[in-house]
Amino acid sequence: MPRGRGSSVTTHEKPKVDEAVSTNEDYGRRRRTPFLLLGLLMVFLHGSWSVYRFQFANLPLPLDAEQAGKRGFSEASALEHVKYLAALGPHPVGSDSIDLAVQYVYAVADKIKKTAHWDVDVQLELFHTDIGANRMAGGLFNGKTMLYSNLKHVILRVVPNEGAGDCSSCVGVMLELARGVAQWAHGFKSGVLFLFNTGEEEGLDGAHSFITQHRWRNSVRFAIDLEAMGISGKSTLFQGTDHWALESFASVAKYPSAQIASQNDKMKHLKPGSLQHIGENMLAFLLHAAASPKFMKDAIQAKQEGAEKTKAVFFDILV
């Protein structure tokens, strides 16, 4: 009997030892779990920061006029236009500030005309609209009709000789683009028209008045709208129509990207490199579009065929 009881005691001691070992393992595992989660969190945060840095914060080096040269895009030059227009304050239609803004844009455009390449024809016009009506098809004023009269637009058309804004940052970029394009246009197959219009915030009346009244409206085959949906960071392609045009942009833009939005529309939030980013993208695209005969053939063909059957998705990083 004593041997039996001893044997019984021995068989009961082993589970206790196993239980102690199991308890120690569980304790060690519980101690490691917070560190493991912390490590995973650090890896996730670092990866997210790296993607953000690459995707949005990595801007090109701003160039001054000397660095950009006659045919390049200079953020410093564009920024001078932005600062002047921003200093005028809000400029709604009919205000003195919008008249001053139009005068400034016209003066700069006239200087571009005088300093353009000798084999380039720069046509400049201050266009006053007649009375017009624009019926809203969406948004807050859907179904309403906007009436306008005597809107003032500065129109700059750059073509080779043989072929012949409500957004301060966009206007500054366009003026600098026009200066650069005016040095390249002697090799173009098509012209480039810069429309500095007013009356956009009231329902796109400026664009409506140009496309319904101006004599150059029928020469337009493709339009690019520069919009200030944010004050800083990379320029982005936020809306597109024709597949062939988007593919052309993606193939020639120096920093093709897509999307940012902000309401902090103030000069102090404008990061160095933001204007350089959109300027170099658009300059490359405009030079390609105007110099390529195939580009305009594609535009005409797409218009004749109507809506395209091919659908495409454009992305920077796809997960």
C-alpha positions, 0 to 999 in steps of 0.5 A, spaced: 500 500 500 505 505 501 508 503 494 501 504 491 500 511 495 507 513 493 506 511 485 500 515 486 503 521 488 508 521 483 503 521 477 500 527 480 506 531 481 508 531 473 502 535 471 503 540 476 510 541 473 507 541 466 502 546 469 508 550 471 512 550 465 505 552 461 504 558 466 511 560 465 510 560 457 504 564 457 507 569 462 513 570 457 508 570 451 504 575 454 510 579 456 512 579 448 505 581 445 505 588 447 512 589 444 510 585 438 504 590 437 508 596 438 513 593 433 508 592 428 505 599 429 512 602 428 513 598 421 506 601 419 507 608 421 514 608 418 511 605 411 505 610 411 510 616 412 514 613 407 508 612 402 506 619 404 513 622 403 513 619 396 506 620 394 505 628 396 511 631 400 516 630 395 516 636 391 521 638 385 526 644 387 523 650 385 527 654 380 528 661 379 528 665 372 535 664 371 535 657 372 529 655 368 532 659 362 527 662 357 524 655 355 523 652 362 518 654 368 520 658 374 516 657 380 520 664 383 517 668 377 510 664 377 510 666 385 511 673 383 504 673 380 501 670 385 503 674 390 501 680 387 494 677 385 493 675 392 495 682 395 489 685 391 484 681 396 478 678 394 476 680 387 468 678 385 465 680 379 464 687 378 469 689 383 475 694 383 480 689 385 478 684 379 479 690 374 486 691 377 487 683 376 485 683 369 490 689 368 496 686 371 494 679 367 494 683 360 500 687 362 504 681 363 501 677 357 503 683 353 510 683 355 510 675 353 508 677 346 514 682 346 519 678 348 516 671 344 521 667 340 522 671 333 518 665 329 512 665 334 506 669 333 503 671 340 496 674 339 493 678 345 486 680 346 482 683 352 475 680 350 468 684 353 462 679 353 455 681 351 449 679 355 449 672 356 445 666 360 448 660 363 443 654 365 446 651 371 446 643 370 448 641 377 451 643 384 447 648 388 444 652 383 442 646 379 436 648 374 437 656 375 439 660 370 445 665 371 445 672 367 452 675 365 454 681 362 461 685 360 465 680 363 472 681 362 477 676 359 484 676 357 486 671 351 493 669 349 494 665 343 501 662 341 502 659 335 507 658 330 508 664 325 507 659 319 500 657 322 499 664 322 481 667 373 479 667 380 485 662 382 491 666 383 496 660 383 493 658 377 493 665 373 501 665 376 502 658 373 499 660 366 503 666 365 509 663 366 507 657 362 505 662 357 512 665 357 515 658 356 511 656 351 512 663 347 519 660 346 517 654 343 511 655 339 515 655 332 516 648 332 508 647 334 503 643 329 497 647 333 496 653 337 496 654 345 490 658 347 491 661 354 484 664 357 484 668 363 477 669 364 472 672 370 466 670 372 467 663 374 465 662 381 458 665 379 457 658 375 462 658 370 460 664 366 466 666 364 467 659 360 460 659 358 461 666 355 468 665 351 465 658 348 459 661 346 461 668 343 468 669 342 471 668 334 476 663 336 471 658 340 471 653 334 478 653 333 479 649 340 479 642 340 482 640 347 481 644 354 485 644 360 482 647 366 487 649 372 483 649 378 486 651 385 483 645 390 488 646 395 494 651 396 500 646 397 503 640 395 503 636 389 499 638 383 494 632 381 490 630 375 483 630 379 478 629 373 479 627 366 475 625 360 478 622 354 483 616 354 488 618 349 489 625 352 490 622 359 495 617 356 499 622 353 499 626 360 501 620 363 507 619 358 510 626 358 509 629 365 515 629 369 511 628 375 504 625 374 500 624 380 493 625 382 489 628 388 489 633 394 484 638 397 484 643 402 480 650 404 486 653 407 487 657 401 493 662 404 499 664 401 503 662 407 501 655 406 504 655 399 510 650 400 516 651 395 516 646 389 508 646 389 508 651 383 514 648 380 511 641 380 504 643 376 508 648 372 513 642 369 508 637 368 503 642 364 509 645 360 511 638 358 504 636 356 503 643 352 509 642 348 507 635 347 500 636 345 502 642 340 508 639 337 504 632 335 500 632 329 497 625 332 495 628 338 490 633 334 488 627 330 486 623 336 482 629 339 478 629 332 477 622 332 475 621 339 470 627 338 467 624 331 466 617 335 463 620 341 464 616 348 470 611 348 468 604 349 475 603 353 475 604 360 482 605 364 484 606 371 490 611 372 494 610 379 501 612 382 500 606 387 496 601 387 495 596 393 
